[in-house]
Amino acid sequence: MSGYTTNATRRDPGEGCLTRAVLLPVRIVALIVVVPIRLVWDALVACAKAVYRWILTPLGRALAWLWKIFVVIPLRAVGAVLAWLGRYLIVVPAQWLYRVLLTPIGHGLAWLGRYLLVVPIVAFYRYVLTPVGHAIAWVARGIWAVVTFVVRYTLVVPLTALWRYVLGPVVRGIAAVFGAAWRVAGHVSRFVWRCVSTLFRWVFVIPFGWIWRTLVRPVARGFRDYLWRPVANAVRQVYGEVRRALFGAPRQAPPPVPPPAPSVTGAATGRHQDRRSPAGTRPTGDTYSR
């Protein structure tokens, strides 16, 4: 009791008067609620133990004894009686029937089957079918030998000799002649085509090439540079003026994005190109010819 009072009155380092004043009613209510519940629980446990020990256990033993006396022992007795009856009414007569009746009948049937079926069939196969089969096989081998002999010396040997000594040399000679003629024709064909190609080159290709380089190409270039391009530029300008007069000036395109700063070599090259082709004009034929 003194220990409980000491523990109850012990003060925690962070526990104040307000905390103790709040916790004290809670502890009293918990003690009032928990103690009756625990008493009821202990009483129920004691009653359950008493019922199990003094009522359920004797009742279970009594029921087990009754089950053994009125169910197990009678069933064992009935099983023993049925086993004895089955042995002396079914098993023993069946064994005697098998030993005294079925076994001699089976032996007799086996002896009859052996000497009425197996032995005659074996003898028939050994002394009738086997000699007849050997004779048929010998006759078939003789006929096959005669046929192969006749076919060999009436067809195969003459045809082989004909091919080896007559047709083979003739066919090989014809093939050799045709092969030599084909090779000679190939040489002649290559020589003829070489001559024709050389003649075509000297008669057509070289003169036409000289005419093209000397006459046609300078005339075509002069026509392109001094007639076609000026006329095309003039037509293009007239078309632009007519279109501008009819439909107005074309819509201005958005300003282009400025390119990155060029290097010194790129700037010099750009200035050189600007001097060679002013803005708003197209390069002339001399520029293309260069």
Steps between C-alpha positions, in 0.01 A plus 500: 500500500786730581659414166179585316476830692862578420448427129176696494650799674821490293519806282644500150749770415260663246172433692334804649199565721266549204602168342451316829161664548388379153642146528368422851126484399592299193687247713211474749246441217729241336539320834121501557433360147786249466481332844138368458575378149807315625299346788230381258766357267673309782160361612416385144844332467455317832148386403622379158783302662258344750249409226775347284650305791187376684240483220646482146788265578285233678230540235757451220644192670152356546413561135831341389428194718148471358634538142754224564246265669204551267671578166865396477478160669185391308653616171819304576293190581295537182820553296658188648187294428481633142871429447458142629193447284674648194804280554311172551210569264679676209882480514541135602241369248648720225851366574372142500309558173808654338731223622273200438296605194635804313868404505448153342260646243755774413779243467280282277404795278867603475601142403221484238592843361865403478449165325196596292603852386860599575675174402307456169551866405873482576533175306304643204722811495822299536429213259266663244520880489876527549595261213239661271631848586860390438399350165314818397798715604740271304278516189470880531878537533548278191249699295661829610847367405372391155327836442805700611725281278276546198461877555870547564622316189219606266464869595757638745817353346410584135388853591813556708721378214307714250546813714863425584622413151256681264279770645744627763784581259253650247336722764835604644633581148190705415528681834871571437423632148221721627720623787784591263254668261347693792841621616601602145166676456565684827839624377349605167208672673732694731717605202195610298350697787836661570526608137141627493547695825826654373337595168197646682727700726708646213201559271239631746621560857820697436353725220183569698704573812720744307191668346337525844806648672597732214169618351186404694608571858644854435191592296268364773689688769489824301126454441447436871715788626424774246145425384303267726594641842460872410161426345398290804610776739308762302187283491531434873531873576203586277295225668594637841402855405165386356426292806597785732277740303201261506523341842723734695833444664557154643469446873821565689652193651587505872854611574739205492677380809850648507762232437786448744798728475720376214872462528749724327532263204120465471452879511763555230341231283153656551627847403666353193173332395307825562738685269465234231115478513319820619175468690186468289678364190579147389844389391567518127611227268866591550470405865351162403766450238767565764 
